[in-house]
Amino acid sequence: MTYRETVTVLDPIGLHARPAGQIVKLVRDSGLDVHLANESGEVVSALSALRMMAMKVKTGQTIEVLIEDADSNVAERLVAQIKEFLKG
């Protein structure tokens, strides 16, 4: 089952190298299968900072976090951390 949550990018620069790198480290450490989808439906692995940045998500836009086969409490904590990274 896939856990899904929509997150708004609040960082004034959008989804750039620093938060993308933080997300990659978080996901790598979690061992979970995590993907991000932008508003146009493009889906990328959260293990690739370059692919995340290539989505060109700007301030105020949303991304959907998709986490495969995760306990909902674990998934909620992971998404909460991703939200913090995207605040700027």
C-alpha positions as CSV (number, residue, x, y, z in Angstrom):
1,M,0.0,0.0,0.0
2,T,1.2,3.5,-0.8
3,Y,1.2,6.3,1.7
4,R,0.5,9.7,0.0
5,E,0.8,13.2,1.3
6,T,0.9,16.5,-0.5
7,V,3.5,19.0,0.6
8,T,3.8,22.7,-0.3
9,V,7.3,24.0,-1.1
10,L,7.8,27.1,1.0
11,D,11.5,27.7,0.5
12,P,11.9,31.0,-1.3
13,I,14.3,29.3,-3.8
14,G,11.9,26.3,-4.5
15,L,13.2,22.8,-4.5
16,H,16.9,23.3,-4.9
17,A,20.2,21.5,-4.1
18,R,20.2,21.8,-0.3
19,P,16.7,20.4,0.5
20,A,17.1,17.9,-2.3
21,G,20.3,16.6,-0.7
22,Q,18.7,16.5,2.7
23,I,15.8,14.5,1.3
24,V,18.1,12.0,-0.4
25,K,20.0,11.4,2.9
26,L,16.8,11.1,4.9
27,V,15.3,8.6,2.4
28,R,18.6,6.6,2.1
29,D,18.8,6.3,5.9
30,S,15.1,5.3,6.2
31,G,15.5,2.4,3.7
32,L,12.0,3.1,2.4
33,D,10.9,3.3,-1.3
34,V,10.0,7.0,-1.7
35,H,9.1,9.0,-4.8
36,L,8.0,12.6,-5.4
37,A,5.5,13.8,-7.9
38,N,5.2,17.3,-9.1
39,E,1.9,19.1,-10.1
40,S,2.2,18.0,-13.7
41,G,2.4,14.3,-12.6
42,E,6.2,13.7,-13.2
43,V,7.4,11.1,-10.6
44,V,11.0,10.8,-9.6
45,S,12.9,8.8,-7.0
46,A,13.7,10.6,-3.8
47,L,17.1,9.1,-3.9
48,S,18.1,11.4,-6.8
49,A,18.8,15.0,-6.0
50,L,19.3,15.8,-9.7
51,R,16.0,14.4,-10.7
52,M,14.2,16.2,-7.9
53,M,15.8,19.5,-9.0
54,A,15.0,18.8,-12.7
55,M,11.3,18.9,-11.7
56,K,11.7,22.6,-11.3
57,V,9.3,22.9,-8.4
58,K,8.9,26.6,-7.4
59,T,7.9,28.3,-4.2
60,G,4.2,27.8,-3.5
61,Q,3.9,24.7,-5.7
62,T,3.1,21.3,-4.3
63,I,4.7,17.9,-4.5
64,E,3.2,14.6,-3.6
65,V,5.3,12.3,-1.4
66,L,4.7,8.6,-2.2
67,I,6.0,6.0,0.2
68,E,5.6,2.3,-0.5
69,D,4.9,-0.3,2.1
70,A,5.6,1.9,5.2
71,D,3.9,2.0,8.6
72,S,1.8,5.1,8.6
73,N,3.5,6.5,11.7
74,V,6.9,6.1,10.1
75,A,5.6,7.6,6.9
76,E,4.1,10.6,8.7
77,R,7.4,11.3,10.5
78,L,9.3,11.1,7.3
79,V,6.9,13.5,5.5
80,A,7.1,15.9,8.5
81,Q,10.9,16.0,8.1
82,I,10.6,16.6,4.3
83,K,8.2,19.5,5.1
84,E,10.9,21.0,7.4
85,F,13.5,20.7,4.6
86,L,11.2,22.6,2.2
87,K,10.5,25.5,4.5
88,G,13.7,27.2,3.6
